[in-house]
Amino acid sequence: MDSIPFPDPPPAFVSPRAQMIALLPELRGFARFLVRERAEADDLVQEAVVRALAAFDQFQPGTNLKSWLFTILRNAFFEQARRRRTERAALERSGMADEPRVSDQEGRAALSDLQRRLWSLPPLLREALVLVGVQELSYDEAAAICGVPAGTMKARVSRARTQLRQLVGDAPLASGDT
């Protein structure tokens, strides 16, 4: 006798605020794409969340919450950038801005150099360094992704960092490499 199929239960209602909490890692990733420093990215996400909570009554249920939040984050980023330019211009006019600045060309060259050095690492070490250092996964999370013990992941990251330092010239070569 065949069993009678029952319809799937309706999906549980997830509040928009709970959805926003679930989107925090993606917001942080987008913020890291916009700004270099981790602390700046965290500040940007915090600013976007505060703005979103303050304007939550403007959110249209049924629309894409992720797009709405990313738009708020992006607008906050551009507003902060405009504010920094205005502050910098005011400091320059007052003669207080004496800090030498790295040109964009020098920054791009340094980034290209780092990328070249990163790609010179063996694939397993590069993978470990990117997962832990760039993607900011814990050693346990990165180890689970690679299917290795956490200790192996720690060793790979350590070796990758050591090799990068040697490539950059910030660390002495290991004995026998001289």
trRosetta pair geometry for C-beta under 8 A, 3 or more apart (Angstrom, degrees):
i j d omega theta_ij theta_ji phi_ij phi_ji
14 18 5.1 -117 -177 85 85 125
14 19 5.6 104 127 -58 112 90
15 18 4.6 95 58 6 83 101
15 19 7.0 -144 98 -4 45 85
16 19 5.3 -52 -147 37 37 115
16 20 6.3 43 151 -26 67 100
16 56 7.2 147 103 -158 133 108
16 59 6.3 140 -174 113 158 152
16 61 7.2 -111 -57 -104 129 82
16 65 5.9 -180 -147 -104 92 139
17 20 5.4 -46 -149 30 34 115
17 21 6.7 38 150 -20 62 99
17 56 7.7 2 -76 -132 90 146
18 21 5.6 -48 -152 32 36 113
18 22 6.6 37 149 -18 64 104
19 22 5.6 -55 -151 37 35 113
19 23 6.4 30 151 -18 66 108
19 65 5.2 75 119 77 133 164
20 23 5.7 -60 -149 38 33 110
20 24 7.4 63 148 -51 60 80
20 49 7.1 124 164 -130 122 92
20 52 6.5 166 -137 127 140 145
20 65 6.6 -112 -73 168 73 129
20 69 6.5 154 -129 -83 88 140
21 24 5.9 -19 -166 -20 39 114
23 26 5.1 -59 -166 46 69 112
23 27 5.7 74 135 -28 86 101
23 65 6.9 -155 -29 117 154 107
23 66 5.6 -168 -125 -104 139 82
23 69 5.9 116 118 59 147 163
24 27 5.5 -54 -143 37 33 114
24 28 6.2 34 158 -21 67 104
24 45 6.9 81 -154 -179 78 133
24 49 7.6 13 -106 -80 95 132
25 28 5.6 -53 -147 36 32 112
25 29 6.4 36 153 -21 65 103
26 29 5.5 -48 -147 34 35 114
26 30 6.5 35 154 -17 65 103
26 66 6.9 -18 102 -141 148 112
27 30 5.8 -56 -151 37 31 109
27 31 6.2 32 151 -19 65 107
27 45 5.0 113 128 -129 112 104
27 48 6.4 -160 -167 85 129 143
27 49 7.6 98 137 -59 167 95
27 69 6.0 -73 -90 144 118 123
27 70 7.2 -148 -109 -86 75 65
27 73 5.8 -177 -153 -72 95 151
28 31 5.5 -53 -146 38 33 113
28 32 6.3 36 153 -22 65 102
28 41 6.1 81 -161 147 69 114
28 42 7.0 12 -127 -92 104 60
28 45 5.2 -14 -86 -71 68 153
29 32 5.7 -51 -148 33 31 111
29 33 6.7 36 149 -22 62 101
30 33 5.5 -51 -156 30 36 116
30 34 6.7 30 148 -16 66 105
30 70 5.9 -108 -166 -127 175 97
30 73 6.1 87 101 110 126 151
30 74 7.9 -66 154 -63 126 83
31 34 5.6 -58 -151 37 36 109
31 35 6.3 -19 168 28 73 100
31 40 7.9 -167 162 115 104 70
31 41 3.8 128 123 -157 106 83
31 42 7.5 146 114 -50 149 24
31 44 4.4 165 -144 84 122 124
31 45 5.0 -95 -27 -52 158 89
31 48 7.7 -140 -77 0 121 138
31 73 6.2 -102 -74 -173 91 128
31 77 7.5 -171 -127 -77 73 119
32 35 7.0 -75 -129 64 26 67
32 38 7.0 3 -109 -107 102 59
32 41 4.5 15 -75 -115 60 158
34 41 7.4 137 59 -109 87 86
34 44 6.9 -155 78 160 129 171
34 73 7.8 -178 -2 145 153 102
34 74 7.5 -171 -89 -113 146 63
34 77 4.9 -62 169 -132 151 153
35 40 4.2 -115 144 113 146 123
35 41 5.2 -168 66 -69 107 72
35 44 6.1 159 5 -23 137 145
35 77 7.1 -151 -40 -132 102 109
36 40 7.0 46 60 47 58 137
37 40 4.1 85 70 7 100 107
37 41 6.8 -165 94 -9 52 83
38 41 5.6 -55 -150 35 32 112
38 42 6.4 32 153 -19 66 104
38 136 7.9 123 -119 -87 127 142
39 42 5.6 -51 -148 36 33 112
39 43 6.4 35 152 -19 64 105
40 43 5.6 -53 -148 37 32 113
40 44 6.3 35 152 -22 65 106
41 44 5.6 -54 -148 35 31 114
41 45 6.5 32 153 -18 65 103
42 45 5.8 -52 -148 36 32 110
42 46 6.3 34 152 -20 64 106
43 46 5.6 -53 -148 36 31 114
43 47 6.3 34 153 -20 65 105
44 47 5.7 -52 -148 35 31 112
44 48 6.4 30 153 -18 64 106
44 73 6.4 73 151 -159 99 89
44 76 6.1 147 -158 110 78 120
44 77 5.9 32 -147 -82 131 84
44 80 7.1 -101 -104 5 94 157
45 48 5.7 -56 -148 38 32 111
45 49 6.3 30 155 -18 67 106
45 73 6.8 -2 -105 -120 52 118
46 49 5.9 -56 -146 37 30 109
46 50 6.3 30 155 -19 64 106
47 50 5.8 -55 -148 36 29 111
47 51 6.4 28 154 -16 64 108
47 76 4.8 153 114 -168 119 145
47 80 7.7 112 72 -55 173 127
48 51 5.7 -57 -148 39 31 110
48 52 6.1 32 153 -22 66 107
48 69 6.5 85 156 -173 120 77
48 72 4.8 123 -154 115 89 100
48 73 3.9 -4 -100 -87 154 71
48 76 5.1 -131 -75 9 78 150
49 52 5.5 -52 -143 36 32 113
49 53 6.3 32 157 -18 65 104
50 53 6.0 -54 -147 37 28 109
50 54 6.4 26 154 -18 62 109
51 54 5.7 -59 -148 38 30 111
51 55 6.2 -1 162 6 67 113
51 72 5.2 179 96 -173 123 121
51 76 6.4 -161 -2 -72 150 121
52 55 6.3 -74 -141 53 26 90
52 56 6.4 60 153 -74 64 77
52 59 7.8 44 -166 -58 85 124
52 68 7.5 108 -127 128 109 100
52 69 5.8 5 -95 -112 147 81
52 72 5.3 156 -68 73 90 174
53 56 5.6 -10 -149 -37 33 114
55 58 4.6 -30 171 26 92 122
55 59 7.4 112 122 -35 79 81
55 72 7.7 -179 53 -106 133 132
56 59 5.6 -33 -162 6 50 117
59 63 7.3 -149 -177 57 73 112
59 65 6.9 30 -160 -113 132 81
59 68 5.9 81 -122 169 96 166
60 63 4.4 59 81 -3 101 126
63 67 7.5 -91 153 60 94 116
63 68 6.6 89 112 -47 113 121
64 67 4.0 52 102 14 119 113
64 68 6.5 165 96 -16 64 85
65 68 5.5 -57 -149 37 34 114
65 69 6.2 30 156 -17 69 107
66 69 5.9 -57 -147 39 29 107
66 70 6.2 27 156 -17 65 109
67 70 5.7 -55 -142 39 30 110
67 71 6.3 34 156 -23 64 105
68 71 5.8 -56 -153 33 27 113
68 72 6.7 27 150 -17 62 104
69 72 5.6 -52 -150 35 35 111
69 73 6.3 35 152 -19 67 105
70 73 5.5 -52 -146 38 34 113
70 74 6.1 35 154 -20 66 106
71 74 5.7 -53 -144 37 30 111
71 75 6.2 29 156 -17 64 107
72 75 5.9 -57 -147 39 28 110
72 76 6.3 31 153 -20 64 106
73 76 5.7 -55 -150 35 30 112
73 77 6.4 34 151 -23 64 104
74 77 5.6 -51 -152 31 32 115
74 78 6.6 26 154 -13 65 104
75 78 5.9 -55 -146 39 33 106
75 79 6.2 35 154 -20 66 107
76 79 5.6 -55 -146 37 30 113
76 80 6.3 30 155 -18 65 106
77 80 5.9 -59 -151 37 28 108
77 81 6.3 28 152 -20 64 107
78 81 5.5 -50 -145 35 35 114
78 82 6.4 37 155 -19 65 102
79 82 5.8 -52 -150 35 31 110
79 83 6.4 32 151 -20 64 106
80 83 5.5 -53 -147 36 34 114
80 84 6.3 35 154 -20 66 103
81 84 5.8 -52 -148 35 31 110
81 85 6.5 32 153 -19 63 104
82 85 5.8 -54 -150 35 32 111
82 86 6.4 32 153 -18 65 106
83 86 5.7 -56 -150 37 31 111
83 87 6.3 30 153 -18 66 107
84 87 5.6 -54 -145 39 32 111
84 88 6.1 34 155 -21 66 107
85 88 5.7 -54 -144 37 29 112
85 89 6.3 31 155 -20 64 105
86 89 5.8 -54 -148 36 29 111
86 90 6.4 29 153 -18 63 106
87 90 5.7 -56 -150 36 32 111
87 91 6.3 31 153 -18 66 106
88 91 5.7 -54 -148 37 32 111
88 92 6.3 32 153 -20 65 105
88 97 6.4 74 -161 -103 68 153
89 92 5.7 -53 -146 36 32 111
89 93 6.4 32 154 -19 64 105
90 93 5.8 -54 -149 36 31 111
90 94 6.4 19 155 -10 64 110
91 94 5.9 -63 -146 44 31 104
91 96 4.7 -89 -161 73 83 99
91 97 3.9 96 124 -49 109 104
92 95 7.6 42 -178 -72 31 26
92 96 7.9 -94 -65 51 21 64
92 97 4.6 -41 -76 38 62 135
94 97 7.9 98 60 -8 81 82
95 98 7.8 25 167 -57 61 93
102 106 4.9 -116 -176 84 91 126
102 107 5.5 109 125 -57 116 91
103 106 4.7 97 57 6 80 100
103 107 7.0 -143 97 -3 44 87
104 107 5.5 -56 -148 39 35 114
104 108 6.2 35 154 -19 68 104
105 108 5.8 -52 -146 36 30 109
105 109 6.3 32 153 -20 63 106
106 109 5.6 -54 -147 36 32 113
106 110 6.3 33 154 -19 65 104
107 110 5.8 -53 -148 35 30 110
107 111 6.3 29 154 -17 64 107
108 111 5.6 -55 -146 38 32 112
108 112 6.2 34 154 -20 66 106
109 112 5.7 -53 -146 37 30 112
109 113 6.3 33 152 -22 64 106
110 113 5.6 -53 -148 35 31 114
110 114 6.4 32 153 -19 65 104
111 114 5.7 -52 -147 36 32 111
111 115 6.3 34 153 -20 64 106
112 115 5.6 -53 -147 36 31 113
112 116 6.4 35 153 -21 64 104
113 116 5.7 -52 -150 34 31 113
113 117 6.5 27 153 -15 64 107
114 117 5.8 -57 -149 40 32 109
114 118 6.1 36 152 -24 66 107
115 118 5.6 -52 -145 34 30 114
115 119 6.4 25 157 -14 63 107
116 119 6.0 -61 -151 39 28 107
116 120 6.7 32 149 -27 62 105
117 120 5.5 -52 -152 26 36 115
117 121 7.6 49 149 -32 60 89
117 164 6.1 96 142 -136 120 79
117 167 4.6 144 -148 127 116 144
117 168 6.7 36 -140 -61 166 78
118 121 6.1 -40 -170 7 40 113
118 126 6.2 103 170 -132 77 103
118 129 7.3 -145 -143 96 97 139
118 130 7.9 89 -175 -68 125 98
118 164 7.2 14 -90 -107 61 116
119 126 7.1 49 -112 -119 33 148
120 167 6.5 140 75 -116 136 149
121 125 4.6 -114 169 91 115 112
121 126 4.2 148 85 -64 115 88
121 129 7.0 24 101 14 172 141
121 160 5.6 41 -152 -136 148 89
121 163 5.8 122 -112 99 95 138
121 164 7.0 -27 -69 -65 123 85
122 125 4.8 77 62 15 85 107
122 126 6.8 -160 87 -10 37 91
123 126 5.6 -58 -140 39 29 111
123 127 6.1 32 161 -23 66 106
124 127 5.7 -51 -146 34 29 113
124 128 6.5 29 155 -18 62 106
124 156 6.0 -101 141 -137 93 130
125 128 5.8 -53 -149 36 32 111
125 129 6.3 29 155 -17 66 108
125 156 5.4 -158 -109 -172 58 85
125 157 8.0 154 -155 -88 69 25
125 159 5.6 -96 -117 98 122 103
125 160 3.8 164 175 -82 97 95
125 163 6.6 40 153 30 157 142
126 129 5.9 -58 -147 39 29 109
126 130 6.2 26 157 -17 65 109
126 160 6.7 158 -72 -129 32 127
127 130 6.0 -59 -146 38 27 108
127 131 6.3 24 158 -17 64 110
127 146 6.8 121 129 -95 128 123
127 156 7.9 -27 73 155 82 142
128 131 6.0 -58 -146 37 27 109
128 132 6.2 2 165 2 65 113
128 142 6.5 93 -141 159 63 136
128 146 7.3 -11 -85 -49 79 160
128 153 5.7 176 -137 -154 111 69
128 156 3.6 152 -37 117 171 121
128 157 4.9 -129 143 -65 113 68
128 160 5.8 -176 76 -18 105 142
129 132 6.4 -66 -138 50 25 94
129 133 5.0 -11 179 14 67 127
129 134 7.4 60 132 -9 68 95
129 156 7.7 -125 -38 134 69 88
129 157 5.8 136 -86 -128 60 69
129 160 4.0 -136 -54 132 120 153
129 161 6.9 156 -110 -56 114 69
129 164 7.5 116 -129 -34 159 136
130 133 6.5 -55 -104 56 17 90
130 134 4.6 -25 -155 29 60 125
130 135 6.3 53 147 -9 68 99
131 134 7.4 15 -30 50 10 84
131 135 5.2 -34 -146 43 38 125
131 137 5.0 -40 167 39 83 126
131 141 7.8 -161 167 104 111 89
131 142 3.9 123 129 -124 131 112
131 145 6.4 -167 -135 61 144 144
131 146 7.5 -118 -15 -37 168 112
131 153 7.9 -74 85 -154 132 118
132 135 7.4 15 -25 57 11 83
132 136 7.5 39 -180 -117 33 20
132 137 5.9 -81 -95 65 46 77
132 138 7.7 10 -123 179 84 11
132 139 6.4 22 -108 -86 125 61
132 142 5.2 -47 -62 -41 84 160
132 153 7.1 138 -55 164 128 107
132 157 5.0 -22 47 -103 154 138
133 136 7.6 -17 160 -73 13 52
133 157 7.2 153 -36 -145 99 109
135 142 7.9 138 73 -89 119 102
137 141 4.0 -124 -177 91 106 122
137 142 4.5 135 99 -55 125 86
137 145 7.3 -1 161 -6 170 135
138 141 4.6 95 50 7 79 101
138 142 6.9 -150 88 -2 40 87
139 142 5.9 -58 -145 42 30 109
139 143 6.0 33 155 -23 65 110
139 150 4.8 82 130 -161 105 95
139 153 4.9 154 -165 98 83 124
139 154 5.3 11 -139 -66 143 85
139 157 7.3 -101 -107 -1 97 144
140 143 5.7 -55 -144 36 27 113
140 144 6.4 30 155 -21 63 104
140 150 5.0 -22 -89 -97 61 125
140 153 8.0 -173 -69 49 20 151
141 144 5.8 -54 -151 32 30 111
141 145 6.6 31 152 -19 63 104
142 145 5.7 -52 -152 33 34 113
142 146 6.4 15 156 -3 67 111
142 153 5.0 136 97 -156 107 142
142 157 8.0 71 99 -56 160 121
143 146 6.0 -67 -145 49 30 99
143 147 7.9 -135 165 37 57 7
143 148 5.3 -102 -152 78 80 71
143 149 6.0 -34 -164 141 136 17
143 150 4.4 -106 -20 -86 162 52
143 152 6.7 117 -125 61 106 90
143 153 4.0 -110 -74 -24 89 137
144 147 7.4 32 -173 -73 29 38
146 153 6.6 146 43 -90 136 104
148 152 4.1 -92 156 80 121 140
148 153 6.0 146 88 -50 111 82
149 152 4.8 102 61 1 78 101
149 153 7.3 -142 101 -3 45 85
150 153 5.5 -53 -152 35 39 113
150 154 6.4 42 150 -21 69 102
151 154 5.6 -50 -148 34 34 113
151 155 6.4 34 153 -19 65 104
152 155 5.7 -55 -150 37 32 112
152 156 6.4 33 152 -20 65 105
153 156 5.7 -53 -147 35 32 112
153 157 6.4 31 155 -17 65 105
154 157 5.9 -55 -148 37 30 109
154 158 6.2 31 153 -20 64 109
155 158 5.6 -55 -147 37 30 113
155 159 6.3 28 156 -17 66 106
156 159 5.8 -55 -146 39 30 108
156 160 6.2 31 154 -21 65 108
157 160 5.6 -54 -146 36 31 113
157 161 6.3 30 156 -18 65 105
158 161 5.9 -56 -149 36 28 109
158 162 6.3 28 153 -18 63 108
159 162 5.6 -55 -146 37 32 113
159 163 6.2 29 157 -17 66 107
160 163 5.9 -56 -147 38 29 108
160 164 6.3 30 154 -19 64 106
161 164 5.7 -54 -147 36 31 112
161 165 6.4 34 154 -21 64 104
162 165 5.7 -53 -151 34 31 112
162 166 6.5 30 152 -18 64 105
162 171 6.7 -96 -151 87 64 161
162 174 7.7 44 165 -53 128 111
163 166 5.6 -53 -148 36 34 112
163 167 6.3 36 152 -20 65 105
164 167 5.6 -54 -148 36 33 113
164 168 6.3 26 155 -14 66 108
165 168 5.8 -61 -147 42 30 107
165 170 4.8 -88 -158 68 83 98
165 171 3.7 43 137 1 123 122
166 169 7.5 39 -177 -76 30 31
166 171 5.7 -60 -68 69 60 100
166 173 5.7 81 -136 -101 115 69
166 174 7.7 -43 -87 -12 141 81
166 177 7.7 -25 -150 130 142 158
168 171 7.9 65 63 9 93 80
173 177 3.9 -126 163 91 120 119
173 178 5.6 158 75 -71 128 67
174 177 5.0 76 61 0 72 124
175 178 7.5 -29 -141 -7 40 105
